Amino acid sequence: IFLDKGTHRPLMLSYRGVAPRVQIMTQQGPPPPGGTHGAPELPAPQPVDIMLFLDDYKNVDGVMLPHHWSRSVDGKPTEEMTFKTIKVNPAFKAETFSAR
């Protein structure tokens, strides 16, 4: 974890992890005989450097929170999120999280 010297706010988290995989498989027609789907054998996942950058801190109910996050996996940008508003401890009705 990297902290800003002046404000002591987190600026970046860096860690080793497995890169997320996205795999899309399509099939037209019936499956091949024998029940196999013909999926290619994937190599074992290798650990990579993952970094989460935090910035654009704003005061939310007395707490400084980052309103912009970006993540890179193995040096390549993968995600970016910008929050317009953040609510701290919002009130929820009891049924909000009940099964429907």
Secondary structure, DSSP 8 states (H G I E B T S, - for coil): -EE-TTT--EEEEEEEEE----------SS--TTS-----------EEEEEEEEEEEEEETTEEEEEEEEEEETTEEEEEEE-S---SS----GGGGS--
